[in-house]
Amino acid sequence: MASHGSSFQKVFLGAAGSSSASAGLDVDQVFANRFYRGTGSAQAITNDIDLSAEGGLVWIKQLEVNRHHQLFDTVRGVYKRLKTSAVDAEQSTNTTLTAFNDSSFTLGDRADVNASNEPYISWTFRKAPKFFDVLTYTGNSTNRTISHNLGSVPGMIIVKRTDAEDNWFVYHRGSGATKGFYLNATHAEITSAYWQNTDPTSTEFSIFDDDTVNANGGTYVAYLFAHNDGDGGFGPDGDKDIIKCGIFTGNGSNTGPVVDLGFEPQWLMIKSSTQSGSGSDWYIVDTMRGFEALPLHDNGSQYVKANSTDAETGDGQYQRAAINSTGFSSNGNNVGWNTNGQKYIYMAIRKGSLNVPTDATKVFYVKEGTADYTATFATDFLIMTTTAGAHKYIFTRMTDPDTELRGNAANGETDAGIGQNQFRDQTGVDLSHSNWYGSASNTVGWLWKRAPSFFDAVCYTGTGSARTISHNLGVIPEMMWVKCRSAATNWGVYYGDNTDYMILSADGAGQDSANFWNDTSPTASVFTLGSENDINKVDRNYIAYLFATAPGVSKVGSYTGNATDNHVIDCGFSSGARFVLIKKFSDAGEWFIFDTVRGIVSGADPFLELNQNRAEITNDDIVDPNSSGFALSSRADCNANNQTYIFYAIA
């Protein structure tokens, strides 16, 4: 086993960089991807976006019933809806969207937006430079320009006449100013002078004297979406892109083409620009409903079509669009997504947030009990078990949420039989449709949200040779768990030394092997794999979970045992640790889990073992509370003299 001297300890002392004075808006301040269930009576949908002061667009679609898409914006005002799936003029209905608020929007009782117990998706676009703008104008049947406040050259413009029936007309930078599309139809791009054959600028766009976009006396609304290309200006350092509009060529393959956005998307719209007719729809996928990594099963991305009233579907085929840490792939041999040689336009929005968390309750939650696990965040990663003894079941948003891995076993990804809805809740996890997961009173769940410097997850396909994998943790990972999804293999654990590895599902000590991490330390943007089959066999599918220190929120570290009571492990916290994971790496030892819901107290501390399916042990005093982190008793389990341990704690 490799030496763990000062260089090993130094890895665990890194902290996230400080914010820049030129900080820009966060993704979560300008875009919200929210699932909700209707109540049949007035309700407010929290989107954490200030529409009342800043303005913007709310786009709503019912998911299980064939209903029109409903669009409301602050420029036209409440009650006034448009339907992307129809040519209808604007309709005013006082039971639809009734208020734009500072962190939510309010709905009436109309079934299009709020039928009792029916599922809906809503997307909020806030007006912001280099992201989105909305404006209205009156036509005059002459060639003209329209001023806008996007602050950059638009990547896509959608125009709709509001006082009469007409098509939705679309400009997209991938096809240019001599072409156009109908958002409400499946036509390929058409040659058109609607834009005066003139590309838009950062201050205006041009329109022709045609009735579709400029009828004399007609009223119009225009939605403008930006295209960031190294000039987005978002995030804590004001240097991040969050929206891209582009074009790619299909290859008809199940595994491509891969589109590099420079970021991981949470929302994606795709349309074939060179094909018309059946299947050539405006497809929309998002991570709240099931925009995932390459699947091992046939559920497929859950999509809706902007041009159709059709309910959501995944159509039971190979997943059409799959996310990765720097973009997406459009898969299968399908007209709407990936016909060989055909062109496709897209618009993609980055996953948020870009800021390091400062409140642990916003990114981690633990509960013992049944049914809904109500946290303050949409969950990305969940570990569940029972105190009576069960496997440590692991679920992840970016893979099929109906499948599980087991932290205490080598099993590959298997069907859990609990349905896809559990990760759609904006405030935790809904387990009411599950079997024992939500019904047993002794169920324990630990919930994580992905966030910079705290936690990230990455899926990839093995190659069998040394390589790097991109990630979005934003800092150097201090601990990583890597598991093959498509075969029964060991979990490989990285814990701060590039020559060593451990096995999550076993109690063994750390081992030395260049085959795991290729003797190469990870960076703030990539980690390195060797040729070890457990983490990188050719054509196998893998997932990696990355953990790091977020000051005051989480701490990944190591310590040396001294066999004395009140051995304090300082994590830099102010109110102690709510969750502690400890593993001896200089010798054999279990992966002990402690949390404050079951008890981190001065007396006996109930604990579970991540690598075992044994029942909770309740009569040992191993960990004690301490305001800066946690303290250890003299018991040898986690504090044997001169033994080295790794730990992971969350405030």
Helices and strands as residue ranges (DSSP letters): H 6-11, H 27-30, E 31-37, E 43-46, H 51-54, E 56-62, E 70-73, E 80-81, E 91-92, E 97-100, E 104-107, H 111-114, E 119-126, E 132-138, E 144-147, E 154-161, E 168-172, E 179-182, E 190-191, E 204-207, H 211-214, E 219-226, E 243-249, E 258-260, E 265-272, E 283-286, E 304-305, E 321-324, E 327-330, E 343-350, G 360-362, E 364-368, E 373-374, E 381-386, E 393-396, E 403-406, E 414-415, G 421-423, E 428-429, H 436-439, E 443-448, E 455-461, E 467-470, E 479-484, E 492-494, E 500-503, E 511-512, H 514-517, E 526-529, H 533-536, E 541-547, E 554-560, E 567-570, E 579-584, E 591-595, E 608-609, E 623-626, E 629-632, H 636-639, E 644-650
